[in-house]
Amino acid sequence: MAHYQWEQQLDTGIDTFDQHHQRIMEYANAIFDAVKYNDRKKVGQCLDLLLEYTVSVFSYEDNLMEQSGYPYAEDHKQVHRRFTAKIANYRDRHLAGEDISRQLLSDLKIWITNHVQRDDRDYVPYVRKKFSTSWFMRLIGKKCA
């Protein structure tokens, strides 16, 4: 069973964004499992993948926020940069032999819950409004039930 479970209240209403966030949660769960089995190598691999993934996803989200006219786009980008830097720092500390697992898992849990529920939800209406009639919104938006 996964340590972190996706819950409906984390949904932003845009499938692509939710899939990005779920993937970050999958990395958190993989790190949790690696820590549980004392697999330092796997923790390092997961940190590398998480860092690579967040850089890519945040670039995508930052671009959408900017294009949609979200007034707090620059502040949100700063939050993304700080989180990416934090993950890079955890990776570097892990490579130096430090046990960062407890603090890392706590920070990931906080990030998933707070950032997704609060910060990311704030810009979704701007993205929806900007792209509501475009093929792009149909591509990233919710599917028919």
Buried (B, 14 or more C-beta within 10 A) or exposed (E): EEBBEBEEEBBBEBBBBBEBBBBBBBBBBBBBBBBEEEBBEBBBBBBBBBBEBBBEBBEBBBEBBEBBEBEBBEEBBEBBEEBBEBBBEBBEBBEEEEEBBEEBBEBBBEBBBEBBBEBBBBBBEBBBEBBEEEEBBEEBBBEEE
